Amino acid sequence: MIRRRQISVTFNDRRSETGAGSLMMVGVILGLVTVLWALLTATSFLTAQHRVRAAADMTALTGAQAALDFGANETVTSQACEAARSVAASHQATLDDCQVIAFAGFVAVETRVSVAAPFSLPGLPERLEATAWAGNP
């Protein structure tokens, strides 16, 4: 009869695993912080993009209304763009371009507005821009 020997392996040295759970938790926490940082970055840029679009819309609407109020004359462009510039400033934005087209009772205003990015990171834009048009129907 052949006797089989039973081999048992036991690890009595628990020191080799000491701190493994802590190290794993540090990795999990760093991963969560990285994901949270990426979400906050994306959210802040989306908020800034919505803000610049709203500012562009408001400047175009104000410029068109001012152009309609001042009538079709030589100074309508400067007056409409100055009104648009003041609205852009109230939205903490910069009016980069303003064009007024007026003919045969039709007035259209195109504005390009920009705001500074929430923060500067490599690969991300320093300024966010938006363009809007407005006019009478």
C-alpha positions in Angstrom: 0.0 0.0 0.0 1.3 3.4 -1.0 1.0 6.1 1.5 0.6 9.5 0.2 2.0 12.3 2.2 -0.2 15.2 2.7 1.7 18.5 2.2 0.3 21.5 3.8 1.6 25.0 3.3 0.9 27.6 5.8 2.0 31.2 5.9 2.7 32.3 9.3 4.6 35.3 8.2 1.9 38.0 8.1 4.4 40.8 7.9 4.6 40.4 4.2 1.0 41.7 3.8 1.1 44.4 6.4 0.0 47.7 4.9 -1.3 46.2 1.6 -4.8 47.4 2.3 -3.6 50.9 3.1 -1.6 51.1 -0.1 -4.6 49.9 -2.1 -6.8 52.6 -0.4 -4.2 55.3 -1.3 -4.4 54.2 -4.9 -8.3 54.2 -4.9 -8.4 57.6 -3.3 -5.8 59.0 -5.8 -8.0 57.6 -8.6 -11.1 59.2 -7.2 -9.4 62.5 -6.8 -8.2 62.4 -10.4 -11.7 61.6 -11.7 -13.1 64.4 -9.5 -10.5 66.9 -10.8 -11.3 66.0 -14.4 -15.0 66.4 -13.8 -14.5 69.8 -12.1 -12.3 71.0 -15.0 -14.9 69.9 -17.6 -17.7 71.5 -15.6 -15.9 74.8 -15.2 -15.1 75.0 -18.9 -18.7 74.1 -19.9 -20.0 76.8 -17.5 -17.6 79.4 -19.0 -18.7 78.3 -22.5 -22.4 78.9 -21.6 -21.5 82.2 -20.1 -19.7 83.4 -23.3 -22.6 82.2 -25.4 -25.1 84.1 -23.3 -22.9 87.2 -23.4 -22.6 87.0 -27.2 -26.4 86.6 -27.5 -27.0 89.6 -25.2 -24.5 91.8 -27.0 -26.0 91.0 -30.4 -29.5 91.6 -29.2 -28.5 94.9 -27.6 -26.6 96.0 -30.7 -29.6 95.2 -32.9 -32.0 97.0 -30.7 -29.7 100.0 -30.5 -29.3 100.0 -34.3 -33.1 100.0 -34.7 -33.5 102.7 -32.2 -30.9 105.0 -33.8 -32.1 104.4 -37.3 -30.1 103.9 -40.5 -27.5 106.6 -40.5 -23.7 106.9 -40.5 -23.3 106.7 -36.8 -25.5 103.6 -36.3 -22.6 101.2 -36.4 -20.6 103.0 -33.7 -23.6 103.6 -31.5 -24.9 100.0 -31.8 -21.4 98.6 -31.2 -20.9 100.8 -28.2 -24.1 99.6 -26.7 -23.0 96.0 -27.4 -19.6 96.7 -25.8 -21.2 98.0 -22.6 -23.3 94.9 -22.3 -20.3 92.6 -22.9 -18.4 94.4 -20.2 -21.3 93.9 -17.8 -21.0 90.1 -18.5 -17.2 90.3 -17.8 -16.6 89.6 -21.5 -14.7 91.4 -24.3 -16.4 92.5 -27.5 -13.8 91.4 -30.1 -15.8 92.2 -33.3 -19.0 94.0 -34.1 -20.5 94.4 -37.5 -23.8 96.2 -38.3 -25.5 95.6 -41.6 -28.4 98.1 -42.4 -30.3 98.3 -45.6 -33.9 98.9 -46.7 -35.2 98.9 -43.1 -33.4 95.7 -42.3 -30.8 95.7 -39.5 -28.5 92.8 -38.6 -25.7 92.8 -36.0 -23.0 90.2 -35.6 -20.9 90.2 -32.5 -17.9 88.1 -31.4 -17.3 87.9 -27.7 -14.6 86.3 -25.6 -14.0 85.6 -22.0 -10.9 84.3 -20.2 -10.8 80.6 -19.4 -11.4 79.6 -15.8 -7.8 78.5 -15.5 -4.8 77.8 -17.7 -3.7 74.3 -18.5 -1.5 73.0 -21.3 -3.7 72.0 -24.3 -6.7 74.0 -23.2 -7.6 77.4 -24.7 -6.8 80.6 -22.8 -9.9 82.4 -24.0 -13.4 81.1 -25.0 -15.2 82.8 -27.9 -18.7 82.9 -29.2 -20.4 84.6 -32.1 -24.0 85.7 -32.3 -26.3 87.4 -34.8 -29.4 89.4 -34.2 -31.7 91.6 -36.3 -35.2 92.6 -37.0 -37.5 90.0 -38.6 
